[in-house]
Amino acid sequence: MNFLYNLFNLKSQLTPHEFILKFIKDANNMHVQLEMYNAEKAVLQLESLKHVPIWFEWCCVGKNEFKDGFVIQYFVTKKENKTNQIYNNSLNLKKDLELVVFYDKEYDVINFVHFFNKDTTALELGKYIRVILDKIYNLSNEETQIGFKLSYIEHG
């Protein structure tokens, strides 16, 4: 069967847990992003702080505590924040979900960010992602499809 997949350049579908495991493994050696999307729109992005340490500066978070850890983030545009349910849910659950808010003036977006230490397991990341999707995006409906995509970023 692998021969057919290779012949036609097809890839077997990974489960969300397998995507997270692959992300963790690959993030040790290269800059990779795990994006979760719904209807072609990215809703969450997970990255290794080893490759994007700028989050420490942007969010005023201690490097020692989260060195080589992970960051998950999503954003809303500032102009739509007052009427945006995602924004309102995020503010209401900010403390419970330990979200850091970072306003990006250049892009006029409000980022909601959570930091994980390097010992965080794939299961713990998956549970947190599920909470964000359910409580912030209200995507607990079984018909809602969430796609996962790994993006490998080369630095020149």
N, C-alpha and C positions, 0 to 999 in steps of 0.2 A: 504494500500500500504506500509506503514512503516513496517508492520509485515513482508512482503515479503523481504524488504530490510534488516531487522534484521535477518531473517531466513537464508538468503543466504550470509550474511555478505557483502552486497552491500552498497555502499554509493552514495547518490545522488550527482550529479555534481554541484559544486558551481560556480557561476559566478566570474570573477576576482574581482569585487567589494565586493562580499560576502567573498572571501578569505582574502581580505585586512581588512574588518571589523572583521573577526574572528581572524586574526593575532593581531590587535590592542587590542581586548578584552583579548585574551589569554596572550599577552605579559605583561599585568599588573601583572600577577600572576606567570608566569613561563618563562623559556628561550625557546623561539620559534623562528625559522627562517622561513621566507617566501621565497621560491626559485622559480624563474621563469626560465624555461628551454625551449630549442628548440632542437628537434632531440636528446634527451637524454643528452644534454650538458647544464649545468647551465649557464645562461647568466646574471642574476641579483640575488642579495641576500639582503633581508631586515631584519634587526634585531632591537631590542630595546636596546638603550644605557644603560638602567637600568641593563641589563644582560651581556653586553659586553663593559664595560667602557674603555677597553684598547684602543679603537679607539681614545679616547681623547688624549692619550699619543702619539700614532702612528702618528696622523695627526696634533698635536699641535693646537687643537681646544678647546675653552673655555668650561669648564664643566657647568658653570652657565647658559649660553645661551641655551644649548641643554640637560640639565639635564632631565632624563626620556624621552628624545626624541627618534628619530629613526635614523638609518644609513642605507643607501643603497650603495652597492658596487658591482663592477665587476672588473675583472683583465685580463691582457694579460701577456704572458710570455715575459721576457726581450729579449730573443734571437730572437723572431719573431716581435718585435715592429716596426722595420723600414719598413717592408712590410705589416704590419697588418692594414687593413682599419679601424678596430675598434679603434686601437691605434691612428691613424691619425685623425679620426673623433673626438675622445675624446680631443686631444690636440687643435684642431681647435675650439671646442665648450666649452672648459674648463671654460672660463670666463662667457659665457652666462648661462651655466648650474650650475655654482658655484661648480665645481668639485675640490676636493682636491686630489693631487697625492701623493701616499705613495708607496715607493719602499720597498718590503719585501725581504731582502737579503737572509734569510733562505730558501725561496722557489723560489727565483729569478723571482718574478712576480711584475708587476706594477699594483697597485690598484688604481682605480678611485672611489672616495668616495664622497657622498653628505650627509649632516646632516640636519635633520628636528627637529624643536622644538616639545615639548610634545603636543602642541595644534594643530598640523597638522591633518587635517581630512583625512578620507579614500579617499574622492574624490580628495583632493590635492595630496596624495600619488599616486593614480591611474593615475592622469594626468602626474605627473613627470615620472612615469614608462613608460607611453605611449611615452613620448618625447624621453626617452633614447632608447626605442626599435625602434622608427621610425628614429631618427636622428643619433644615434651611430651605431646601428646594421642594419639599413636600412630594418627593418622588417614590413614596412607598407603594404606590399602585403597581400591582404585578404586571400590568400591560406596558408600563414605562420601560423602555429599552435604554440602557446605559452602555455605551461603547467604551472600550479601552484601547489606547494607542500608545506605543512606545516610540518616542522620537529621539534619535541619536544626533547630538550636536557636535560638530567639529569646530575646533578653535584654530584659527589661522594665524 
